[in-house]
């Protein structure tokens, strides 16, 4: 149900640090969103060609999609927590991270042959 996609020009951590990073994001999202972790998905596409502020220094664009409604207060909290975690995990400054938050209609989110609607 929650999906966090990370697109970054930074180098991906090596195993086992990569698995630990993905698991930590999964646990963080489950806790922050109050959702069962069994529905949380986290993806990382690293070493992408990216420019941010006309610079090729490492940067990250993240998408957090969630079935249900994220309040303004929750988005502000998630932005703070996720920026901190992403910056630490990918070794890049917080001011080189964008996060897009999307509320998804459960009827339009497929899972296991059905939907969450």
C-alpha positions in Angstrom: 0.0 0.0 0.0 2.7 2.5 0.8 5.3 2.7 -2.0 8.6 4.6 -1.6 10.6 4.9 -4.9 14.0 6.4 -4.6 15.7 7.7 -7.8 19.3 8.9 -7.1 22.5 9.7 -8.8 24.4 8.6 -5.7 26.0 5.2 -5.6 23.9 2.4 -4.1 25.2 0.9 -0.8 26.8 -2.5 -1.2 25.2 -5.6 0.3 24.4 -6.2 3.2 24.1 -2.5 3.8 21.6 -2.2 0.8 19.2 -4.8 2.3 19.5 -3.1 5.7 18.7 0.3 4.2 15.7 -1.0 2.3 14.4 -2.8 5.4 14.9 0.3 7.6 12.9 2.4 5.1 10.1 -0.3 5.2 10.0 -0.2 9.0 10.1 3.6 9.1 7.1 3.9 6.7 5.1 1.2 8.5 5.6 3.0 11.8 5.0 6.6 10.5 1.9 5.6 8.4 0.5 3.1 10.8 0.3 0.5 8.1 1.2 -3.2 8.2 4.8 -3.6 7.0 3.7 -6.6 4.8 2.2 -4.0 2.4 5.1 -1.6 2.3 7.3 -1.6 -0.9 10.6 0.3 -1.2 12.6 0.6 -4.5 15.9 2.2 -5.3 17.3 3.1 -8.7 20.8 4.4 -8.2 23.5 6.0 -10.3 20.9 7.7 -12.5 22.0 10.6 -14.7 20.6 13.6 -12.8 21.1 17.3 -12.6 19.8 19.4 -9.7 20.3 23.2 -9.6 22.6 22.8 -12.6 24.9 20.5 -10.7 25.7 16.8 -11.1 26.5 16.4 -7.4 24.6 13.5 -5.9 20.9 14.1 -5.6 17.7 12.1 -5.0 14.1 12.3 -6.2 11.7 10.3 -4.0 8.0 9.4 -4.5 5.9 8.3 -1.6 2.5 6.9 -2.7 0.0 6.0 0.0 -3.5 4.6 -0.1 -5.5 6.9 2.0 -5.2 10.6 2.9 -2.0 12.1 4.1 -2.6 15.3 6.1 -0.5 18.4 5.8 1.0 17.7 9.2 1.8 14.1 8.3 3.5 15.2 5.1 5.6 17.7 6.9 6.7 15.1 9.4 7.4 12.5 6.7 9.4 15.1 4.7 11.6 15.7 7.8 12.0 12.1 8.7 12.6 10.8 5.1 15.0 13.6 4.1 17.1 12.7 7.2 17.0 9.0 6.4 17.7 9.4 2.7 20.6 11.8 3.3 22.2 9.4 5.7 21.6 6.3 3.6 22.8 7.7 0.3 25.5 10.1 1.8 24.1 13.3 0.2 22.9 16.6 1.6 19.2 17.0 2.5 19.0 20.1 0.3 19.5 17.8 -2.7 16.4 15.7 -2.1 12.9 16.2 -3.5 10.0 14.1 -2.3 6.7 13.9 -4.0 3.8 12.7 -1.8 0.7 11.2 -3.5 -2.6 10.1 -2.0 -3.8 7.0 -3.9 -7.4 5.9 -4.2 -7.5 2.3 -2.8 -9.9 1.2 -5.7 -7.1 2.2 -8.1 -4.3 0.3 -6.3 -4.1 -3.3 -7.3 -2.8 -6.1 -5.1 -3.0 -9.9 -5.2 -5.6 -9.9 -7.9 -7.8 -7.3 -6.2 -7.6 -3.8 -5.0 -7.6 -1.9 -1.7 -10.9 -0.2 -2.6 
